[in-house]
Amino acid sequence: MRKVWIYRLLAILLPFLLLAGIEGVLRIANYGYDTHLFITDPDNPNYLVMNRDISKKYFSLSQNATIGNQDPFRKEKPSNTIRFFVLGASSSLGFPYMHNGSFSRMLKYKLQFEYPQYRIELINLSLTAINSYTLYDFAKQVVDYEPDGIILYAGHNEYYGALGAASSSRTGTHPQMTEWLINAKKLKIMQAVSSVSSSWEVRDSSLINPDRTLMERMAAHQMVPLHSELYEQGIKQFDGNLKKILQLFQKRQIPVFIGTLASNLKDQAPLEKENKTAGDIYKNAIQAYEQEDFEAALQGFKKAKETDGLRFRAPDAFNELIRKYATTMDNVHLVDVSEKLSEHSPHQLIGKELLLEHVHPNLNGHHRIAEAYYEVLQKNFFQHKSKEGGCQIDLQEYPTTAFDTIYGDLVIRQLKQQWPFNEEAEPLYCDTSRFEFKIALKFFYRKLNWGEAMQKLNNYYILQKDYASALRIVEQMCLELPYEKIFLKQAGILNQRLQHKEKADYYLKQLNYD
């Protein structure tokens, strides 16, 4: 009888032992990818950076996985450090400007000069085409890295982002199942199963076709009609995950600065071209605008956006949820990004003056968003912190370059020729004989990496004795690689040459830090 029970127990345990053995072999063979949010910086063992493979956890097809910035921060947090993590998607990342086009870099630039006695860290964890499922998974890891605050701007990808309600990579409608699958990806055996599964999916070449935009591959032309079941699922998904994110930070007494979502209302027609209702509403709004009935135009543009079934712009319901949690949770502070951009738009109608297409800000738009976060941070975080030794910096002084503008224009020009925009190529409003254009074009076609592009621009400006432009390049490198003393020293010397004493003092003092 005893032997029978032993055999039964072994029969029960055998599958688990077999799975454990396979898992062990896969780990020994170093199969798959690391699922930790942060890894040691390959260029500096004292720092951590975002794991470049992290997004593979959330995309059903690894070919569609995206890579964000790698903002380095110290493994051991120094006592004088103020550390913020930035959570969001491509708008927060700074698309299409790459490394230094985001509002978070602009915000850091301003804060580091105003509060020089602190080390200001704004670590941007934003990724293109992700939504609240990914952000919640990030939040669960971020809390262990001593954040002083969280900057949150996200919501436009809730339907078509990875695991979104209408995305080609959705895993189902049950949030618990989706979270379980995300957590299961920590296991190498689950990564192997996912790889096998995706190999079957790629038979549908439309899901990985590099000639199609990521927008098209992720949306798979799925429409989300207003108030449909799919529409309501997206709202429920955003609400549930946002609530869990904010409650998690509340338990750790970490303040969250959350922005309302801004969309291009005036200059973005409904993306669902077949939706005659949305198209007619938009045309009527344009007519009201031309007749200078701006209130009617505003209501019409909003209604056209809400009726657009190709839901790449967050519905107004998301901003209502953001405002609700900012009102009801003590640790949550509202940053009214939408209102800020409206204030700086003609007739308070957000359009091409601040946004490049449907949702992504241009450089001026990022300046305004940084300004909005700065104002709220001043009232709710920095109000008791000393500015001793600091200097007031206008956000317009942020070191953007002609290269940034040209490269961004090239990316958006290409994007708008593809689905769902399908627009004719716009002329490039820049001198194509300029050195900056030639470098931006090489970078666009991946003939140079970003660091090489910056080096060539810096050398060119120094030879031309254009020290102001050279300083902008070097300051960008300081933001990208804050521990590289060669750039700090160059920034100090160039500021001295340009008689910017306070900024020169700041950079040269940074040389004394480890």
C-alpha positions as CSV (number, residue, x, y, z in Angstrom):
1,M,0.0,0.0,0.0
2,R,2.8,2.3,0.9
3,K,4.5,1.7,-2.5
4,V,1.3,2.6,-4.2
5,W,1.2,6.0,-2.5
6,I,4.8,6.5,-3.4
7,Y,4.1,5.8,-7.1
8,R,1.1,8.0,-7.0
9,L,3.1,10.8,-5.5
10,L,5.9,10.4,-8.0
11,A,3.3,10.4,-10.8
12,I,2.0,13.7,-9.5
13,L,5.4,15.3,-9.0
14,L,7.0,14.0,-12.2
15,P,5.5,16.6,-14.6
16,F,6.6,19.4,-12.2
17,L,10.1,17.9,-11.8
18,L,10.3,17.6,-15.6
19,L,9.3,21.3,-16.1
20,A,11.8,22.3,-13.3
21,G,14.5,20.4,-15.1
22,I,13.7,22.0,-18.4
23,E,13.7,25.4,-16.7
24,G,17.1,24.7,-15.2
25,V,18.6,23.6,-18.5
26,L,17.3,26.7,-20.2
27,R,18.8,29.0,-17.5
28,I,22.1,27.2,-17.7
29,A,22.1,27.6,-21.4
30,N,21.3,31.3,-20.9
31,Y,18.2,31.0,-23.1
32,G,15.9,33.9,-23.7
33,Y,16.1,37.4,-22.1
34,D,16.4,39.0,-18.7
35,T,13.1,40.3,-17.4
36,H,14.5,42.7,-14.8
37,L,13.6,46.3,-15.5
38,F,17.1,47.5,-14.7
39,I,20.6,46.0,-15.4
40,T,24.1,47.2,-14.7
41,D,25.2,49.9,-17.2
42,P,27.7,48.2,-19.5
43,D,29.7,51.4,-19.6
44,N,29.8,52.0,-15.9
45,P,29.4,49.3,-13.2
46,N,28.3,51.8,-10.6
47,Y,25.2,52.7,-12.5
48,L,22.0,51.0,-13.6
49,V,20.1,51.5,-16.9
50,M,16.9,50.3,-18.3
51,N,17.0,46.8,-19.7
52,R,16.9,47.0,-23.5
53,D,15.0,43.6,-23.7
54,I,12.3,44.5,-21.1
55,S,9.6,45.2,-23.6
56,K,9.7,41.6,-24.9
57,K,7.6,40.6,-21.9
58,Y,4.7,42.5,-23.2
59,F,4.7,42.1,-27.0
60,S,3.5,38.7,-28.3
61,L,5.9,39.2,-31.3
62,S,9.4,40.1,-30.3
63,Q,9.9,41.7,-33.7
64,N,7.5,44.4,-32.6
65,A,9.2,45.0,-29.2
66,T,10.5,48.5,-28.7
67,I,13.5,50.0,-27.0
68,G,13.6,53.2,-24.8
69,N,16.3,55.5,-23.5
70,Q,18.9,54.3,-21.2
71,D,19.1,57.0,-18.5
72,P,21.9,55.9,-16.1
73,F,21.4,56.3,-12.3
74,R,23.5,55.2,-9.4
75,K,23.1,51.8,-7.8
76,E,23.7,53.3,-4.4
77,K,21.6,56.5,-4.2
78,P,23.6,59.4,-2.8
79,S,22.1,61.3,0.1
80,N,21.8,64.6,-1.9
81,T,19.9,62.9,-4.8
82,I,16.4,63.7,-6.0
83,R,15.2,60.8,-8.1
84,F,12.1,60.8,-10.3
85,F,11.1,58.0,-12.6
86,V,9.1,59.0,-15.8
87,L,6.4,56.5,-16.9
88,G,4.8,56.8,-20.3
89,A,4.8,55.8,-23.9
90,S,6.2,57.5,-27.1
91,S,4.9,61.0,-26.3
92,S,6.9,60.9,-23.0
93,L,9.8,59.3,-24.7
94,G,10.2,62.3,-27.0
95,F,9.3,60.6,-30.3
96,P,10.5,61.5,-33.0
97,Y,13.4,63.4,-31.5
98,M,15.2,60.5,-29.9
99,H,17.4,61.1,-26.9
100,N,17.0,64.8,-25.9
101,G,13.6,65.8,-27.3
102,S,11.5,64.8,-24.3
103,F,9.9,67.1,-21.8
104,S,11.6,65.1,-19.0
105,R,15.0,66.0,-20.2
106,M,13.9,69.7,-20.5
107,L,12.6,69.5,-17.0
108,K,15.8,68.0,-15.7
109,Y,17.9,70.6,-17.4
110,K,16.0,73.4,-15.7
111,L,15.9,71.8,-12.3
112,Q,19.6,70.9,-12.2
113,F,20.6,74.6,-12.5
114,E,18.0,75.9,-10.1
115,Y,18.9,73.3,-7.4
116,P,22.6,72.7,-7.8
117,Q,23.1,71.4,-4.3
118,Y,21.1,68.3,-5.3
119,R,21.7,65.6,-7.9
120,I,18.6,65.7,-10.0
121,E,17.7,62.4,-11.7
122,L,14.8,62.0,-14.1
123,I,15.0,58.4,-15.3
124,N,12.7,58.0,-18.4
125,L,11.2,54.5,-18.6
126,S,8.9,55.3,-21.5
127,L,8.5,52.9,-24.3
128,T,6.7,53.2,-27.7
129,A,3.5,51.3,-28.1
130,I,3.0,50.2,-24.5
131,N,0.1,50.9,-22.2
132,S,-1.1,50.6,-18.6
133,Y,-0.4,46.9,-18.2
134,T,3.3,47.6,-18.9
135,L,3.3,50.6,-16.6
136,Y,1.8,48.7,-13.7
137,D,4.5,46.0,-14.1
138,F,7.2,48.7,-14.2
139,A,5.7,50.4,-11.1
140,K,6.0,47.1,-9.1
141,Q,9.8,47.2,-9.7
142,V,10.3,51.0,-9.6
143,V,9.2,51.2,-5.9
144,D,12.3,49.3,-4.8
145,Y,14.7,51.9,-6.3
146,E,14.1,54.8,-3.9
147,P,12.0,57.1,-6.0
148,D,11.3,60.6,-4.6
149,G,8.5,61.0,-7.1
150,I,6.9,59.6,-10.2
151,I,6.1,61.6,-13.4
152,L,3.3,59.9,-15.3
153,Y,1.9,60.8,-18.8
154,A,0.2,57.9,-20.6
155,G,-3.0,56.7,-22.1
156,H,-3.0,57.1,-25.8
157,N,-2.0,53.5,-26.4
158,E,-4.6,51.9,-24.2
159,Y,-6.4,50.3,-27.2
160,Y,-3.6,49.5,-29.6
161,G,-0.5,49.3,-27.4
162,A,0.9,45.9,-26.3
163,L,-1.8,43.9,-24.6
164,G,-4.3,46.6,-25.4
165,A,-8.0,45.9,-25.7
166,A,-8.0,46.2,-29.5
167,S,-4.3,45.3,-30.2
168,S,-3.0,42.6,-32.4
169,S,-1.0,41.4,-29.3
170,R,-3.9,41.2,-26.9
171,T,-4.1,38.0,-24.7
172,G,-7.7,38.2,-23.8
173,T,-10.2,40.3,-21.8
174,H,-9.4,39.1,-18.3
175,P,-6.9,41.4,-16.5
176,Q,-5.8,38.7,-14.0
177,M,-5.0,36.4,-16.9
178,T,-3.0,39.1,-18.7
179,E,-1.0,39.9,-15.5
180,W,-0.4,36.2,-14.9
181,L,1.0,35.9,-18.4
182,I,3.3,38.9,-17.9
183,N,4.6,37.4,-14.6
184,A,5.0,34.0,-16.2
185,K,7.4,35.5,-18.8
186,K,10.0,35.5,-16.0
187,L,10.3,31.7,-16.6
188,K,12.6,30.7,-19.4
189,I,10.2,27.9,-20.3
190,M,7.4,30.4,-20.8
191,Q,9.7,32.5,-23.0
192,A,10.3,29.3,-25.1
193,V,6.6,28.6,-25.4
194,S,5.9,32.2,-26.4
195,S,8.7,32.0,-29.0
196,V,7.1,28.9,-30.5
197,S,3.7,30.5,-30.4
198,S,4.9,33.6,-32.1
199,S,6.6,31.6,-34.8
200,W,3.1,30.4,-35.8
201,E,1.8,34.0,-35.6
202,V,4.4,35.4,-38.0
203,R,2.9,33.3,-40.8
204,D,0.6,36.4,-41.0
205,S,3.3,38.6,-42.4
206,S,1.2,41.7,-41.8
207,L,2.0,41.5,-38.1
208,I,5.7,41.9,-38.6
209,N,6.0,43.5,-42.1
210,P,8.8,46.1,-41.7
211,D,7.3,48.1,-44.6
212,R,4.3,48.8,-42.3
213,T,4.3,51.2,-39.4
214,L,4.2,49.9,-35.9
215,M,0.9,51.6,-35.6
216,E,-0.5,49.4,-38.4
217,R,1.0,46.2,-37.1
218,M,-0.3,46.7,-33.6
219,A,-3.8,47.9,-34.6
220,A,-4.4,45.4,-37.4
221,H,-7.1,47.8,-38.7
222,Q,-9.4,47.1,-35.8
223,M,-12.0,49.8,-35.2
224,V,-13.3,50.8,-31.7
225,P,-16.6,52.5,-32.2
226,L,-17.7,55.0,-29.5
227,H,-19.5,53.2,-26.6
228,S,-18.9,49.8,-28.1
229,E,-18.0,46.8,-25.9
230,L,-14.4,47.2,-27.0
231,Y,-14.5,50.9,-26.2
232,E,-15.7,50.1,-22.7
233,Q,-13.1,47.4,-22.2
234,G,-10.4,49.9,-22.9
235,I,-11.8,52.4,-20.3
236,K,-12.1,49.6,-17.8
237,Q,-8.6,48.4,-18.5
238,F,-7.1,51.9,-18.1
239,D,-9.1,52.6,-14.9
240,G,-8.2,49.3,-13.3
241,N,-4.4,49.5,-14.0
242,L,-4.2,53.2,-13.3
243,K,-5.9,52.7,-9.9
244,K,-3.4,49.8,-9.0
245,I,-0.4,52.0,-10.1
246,L,-1.5,54.9,-8.0
247,Q,-2.4,52.8,-5.0
248,L,1.0,51.0,-5.1
249,F,2.8,54.4,-4.9
250,Q,0.4,55.6,-2.3
251,K,1.3,52.7,0.0
252,R,5.0,53.6,-0.3
253,Q,4.1,57.3,0.2
254,I,5.6,58.2,-3.2
255,P,4.1,61.3,-4.8
256,V,2.8,61.0,-8.4
257,F,2.6,63.9,-10.8
258,I,0.1,62.8,-13.5
259,G,-0.7,64.7,-16.6
260,T,-3.9,65.0,-18.5
261,L,-3.7,63.8,-22.1
262,A,-3.5,66.2,-25.0
263,S,-4.6,65.4,-28.6
264,N,-4.4,67.3,-31.9
265,L,-8.0,68.4,-32.3
266,K,-7.8,71.2,-34.9
267,D,-5.4,69.8,-37.4
268,Q,-6.0,66.1,-37.3
269,A,-9.0,64.8,-39.2
270,P,-10.5,61.5,-38.0
271,L,-8.1,58.6,-38.8
272,E,-11.0,56.3,-39.6
273,K,-11.4,57.5,-43.2
274,E,-14.5,55.3,-43.8
275,N,-16.4,56.9,-40.8
276,K,-18.5,59.5,-42.6
277,T,-20.2,60.6,-39.4
278,A,-16.8,61.6,-37.8
279,G,-15.6,63.1,-41.0
280,D,-18.7,65.3,-41.4
281,I,-18.5,66.5,-37.7
282,Y,-14.8,67.5,-38.4
283,K,-15.7,69.3,-41.6
284,N,-18.4,71.3,-39.7
285,A,-15.9,72.1,-37.0
286,I,-13.5,73.4,-39.6
287,Q,-16.3,75.6,-41.0
288,A,-17.1,77.0,-37.6
289,Y,-13.4,77.7,-37.1
290,E,-13.2,79.6,-40.4
291,Q,-16.3,81.6,-39.3
292,E,-14.5,82.4,-36.0
293,D,-17.1,80.6,-33.9
294,F,-14.3,79.0,-31.8
295,E,-16.5,77.5,-29.1
296,A,-18.6,75.6,-31.6
297,A,-15.3,74.6,-33.4
298,L,-13.9,73.3,-30.1
299,Q,-17.0,71.2,-29.4
300,G,-17.0,69.9,-32.9
301,F,-13.3,68.9,-32.9
302,K,-13.8,67.1,-29.6
303,K,-16.8,65.2,-30.9
304,A,-15.0,64.3,-34.1
305,K,-12.1,62.9,-32.1
306,E,-14.5,60.9,-29.8
307,T,-16.4,59.5,-32.8
308,D,-13.2,58.5,-34.6
309,G,-13.2,54.7,-34.4
310,L,-9.5,54.3,-35.1
311,R,-8.7,55.1,-31.5
312,F,-5.1,56.3,-31.5
313,R,-6.2,59.3,-29.4
314,A,-7.3,58.7,-25.9
315,P,-11.0,59.3,-25.2
316,D,-12.1,62.1,-22.9
317,A,-13.1,59.5,-20.4
318,F,-9.4,58.9,-19.6
319,N,-8.9,62.5,-18.6
320,E,-12.0,62.2,-16.4
321,L,-10.4,59.3,-14.6
322,I,-7.0,61.1,-14.2
323,R,-8.8,64.1,-12.7
324,K,-10.8,61.8,-10.4
325,Y,-7.8,60.1,-8.9
326,A,-5.9,63.4,-8.6
327,T,-8.9,64.7,-6.5
328,T,-9.4,61.6,-4.3
329,M,-5.8,60.4,-3.6
330,D,-3.5,62.5,-1.4
331,N,-0.3,61.5,-3.1
332,V,-1.5,62.2,-6.7
333,H,-1.0,65.7,-8.1
334,L,-2.7,66.8,-11.3
335,V,-0.6,68.3,-14.1
336,D,-3.1,69.7,-16.6
337,V,-1.1,69.2,-19.7
338,S,-4.1,69.5,-22.0
339,E,-5.0,72.8,-20.5
340,K,-1.4,74.1,-20.7
341,L,-1.2,73.3,-24.4
342,S,-4.7,74.8,-24.9
343,E,-3.5,78.1,-23.3
344,H,-0.6,78.3,-25.8
345,S,-2.7,77.4,-28.9
346,P,-4.5,79.8,-31.2
347,H,-8.1,80.3,-29.8
348,Q,-7.3,77.5,-27.3
349,L,-7.6,74.8,-30.0
350,I,-4.7,72.4,-29.8
351,G,-3.3,71.7,-33.3
352,K,-0.2,71.7,-35.5
353,E,1.4,74.6,-33.6
354,L,2.3,72.2,-30.7
355,L,1.7,68.7,-32.0
356,L,3.3,67.0,-35.0
357,E,0.4,64.7,-35.9
358,H,-2.3,63.1,-33.7
359,V,-0.6,63.1,-30.3
360,H,3.2,63.6,-30.4
361,P,4.4,67.1,-29.3
362,N,6.9,69.1,-31.3
363,L,9.8,70.7,-29.4
364,N,7.7,73.7,-28.5
365,G,5.0,71.4,-27.2
366,H,7.5,69.5,-25.1
367,H,8.7,72.9,-23.7
368,R,5.1,73.6,-22.6
369,I,4.6,70.2,-21.0
370,A,7.9,70.6,-19.1
371,E,6.6,74.0,-18.0
372,A,3.3,72.4,-16.7
373,Y,5.2,69.8,-14.7
374,Y,7.6,72.3,-13.4
375,E,4.9,74.6,-12.0
376,V,3.2,71.7,-10.2
377,L,6.5,70.4,-8.8
378,Q,7.3,73.8,-7.5
379,K,4.1,73.9,-5.5
380,N,4.0,70.3,-4.3
381,F,7.6,69.0,-4.1
382,F,10.3,71.7,-4.3
383,Q,8.4,74.4,-2.2
384,H,10.7,73.8,0.8
385,K,13.9,73.1,-1.0
386,S,16.6,75.7,-1.1
387,K,17.8,77.2,-4.4
388,E,21.0,78.4,-2.8
389,G,23.7,78.8,-5.5
390,G,21.2,78.1,-8.3
391,C,20.4,80.1,-11.4
392,Q,17.1,80.7,-13.1
393,I,16.9,79.0,-16.5
394,D,14.2,79.5,-19.0
395,L,13.0,76.3,-20.6
396,Q,13.5,78.0,-24.0
397,E,17.3,77.8,-23.2
398,Y,17.2,74.0,-23.4
399,P,19.8,72.8,-25.9
400,T,17.7,71.6,-28.8
401,T,19.5,71.8,-32.2
402,A,18.8,72.1,-35.9
403,F,19.7,68.4,-36.1
404,D,16.9,67.6,-33.7
405,T,14.3,69.5,-35.8
406,I,15.5,68.2,-39.1
407,Y,15.6,64.6,-38.0
408,G,12.1,64.9,-36.4
409,D,10.7,66.3,-39.6
410,L,12.2,63.4,-41.6
411,V,10.6,60.8,-39.3
412,I,7.2,62.5,-39.3
413,R,7.3,63.1,-43.0
414,Q,7.8,59.4,-43.6
415,L,5.2,58.4,-40.9
416,K,2.4,60.6,-42.5
417,Q,2.9,58.9,-45.9
418,Q,1.9,55.6,-44.3
419,W,-1.2,54.1,-42.7
420,P,-3.4,55.5,-41.1
421,F,-2.5,59.0,-42.4
422,N,-1.8,58.2,-46.0
423,E,-0.9,61.8,-46.8
424,E,1.2,63.1,-49.7
425,A,4.8,63.9,-48.8
426,E,5.2,67.4,-47.5
427,P,8.2,69.5,-48.7
428,L,11.1,69.9,-46.3
429,Y,11.3,73.4,-45.1
430,C,15.0,73.5,-44.5
431,D,18.2,74.1,-46.5
432,T,19.3,70.6,-47.6
433,S,22.8,71.9,-48.2
434,R,23.3,72.5,-44.5
435,F,25.7,70.3,-42.7
436,E,23.1,69.5,-40.0
437,F,20.7,68.2,-42.7
438,K,23.4,65.9,-44.1
439,I,24.1,64.5,-40.7
440,A,20.4,64.1,-39.9
441,L,19.8,62.3,-43.2
442,K,22.7,59.9,-42.5
443,F,21.3,59.2,-39.0
444,F,17.8,58.8,-40.5
445,Y,19.1,56.1,-42.8
446,R,21.1,54.5,-39.9
447,K,24.5,55.3,-41.5
448,L,25.5,56.9,-38.2
449,N,24.5,56.2,-34.7
450,W,23.5,59.1,-32.4
451,G,26.8,59.4,-30.6
452,E,28.7,59.6,-33.9
453,A,26.3,62.2,-35.2
454,M,26.8,64.4,-32.1
455,Q,30.6,64.1,-32.4
456,K,30.6,65.2,-36.1
457,L,28.3,68.1,-35.2
458,N,30.5,69.2,-32.3
459,N,33.7,69.0,-34.4
460,Y,32.0,71.0,-37.2
461,Y,30.8,73.8,-34.8
462,I,34.2,74.0,-33.1
463,L,36.0,74.4,-36.5
464,Q,33.4,77.1,-37.5
465,K,34.0,78.8,-34.1
466,D,30.3,78.5,-33.5
467,Y,30.7,77.9,-29.8
468,A,27.1,78.5,-28.9
469,S,26.0,75.6,-31.2
470,A,28.9,73.4,-29.9
471,L,27.7,74.0,-26.4
472,R,24.3,72.8,-27.2
473,I,25.7,69.5,-28.5
474,V,28.0,69.1,-25.4
475,E,25.1,69.9,-23.0
476,Q,23.0,67.2,-24.8
477,M,25.9,64.7,-24.2
478,C,25.9,65.8,-20.5
479,L,22.3,64.9,-20.2
480,E,22.7,61.6,-22.0
481,L,25.9,60.5,-20.1
482,P,25.9,62.5,-16.8
483,Y,28.9,60.6,-15.4
484,E,31.2,61.4,-18.4
485,K,33.5,64.1,-17.0
486,I,35.0,64.9,-20.4
487,F,31.6,66.4,-21.5
488,L,31.1,68.2,-18.2
489,K,34.5,69.8,-18.6
490,Q,33.8,70.8,-22.2
491,A,30.5,72.3,-21.1
492,G,32.2,74.3,-18.4
493,I,34.9,75.6,-20.7
494,L,32.4,76.6,-23.5
495,N,30.1,78.4,-21.0
496,Q,33.2,80.3,-19.8
497,R,34.0,81.3,-23.3
498,L,30.5,82.5,-23.8
499,Q,30.5,84.3,-20.5
500,H,27.8,82.2,-18.9
501,K,29.4,82.2,-15.5
502,E,26.7,80.5,-13.4
503,K,26.3,77.6,-15.9
504,A,30.0,77.3,-16.2
505,D,30.3,77.1,-12.4
506,Y,27.6,74.4,-12.3
507,Y,29.4,72.1,-14.8
508,L,32.8,72.5,-13.4
509,K,31.6,71.8,-9.9
510,Q,30.1,68.5,-11.2
511,L,33.7,67.4,-11.9
512,N,34.2,67.0,-8.2
513,Y,31.5,64.3,-7.8
514,D,32.3,60.7,-8.3
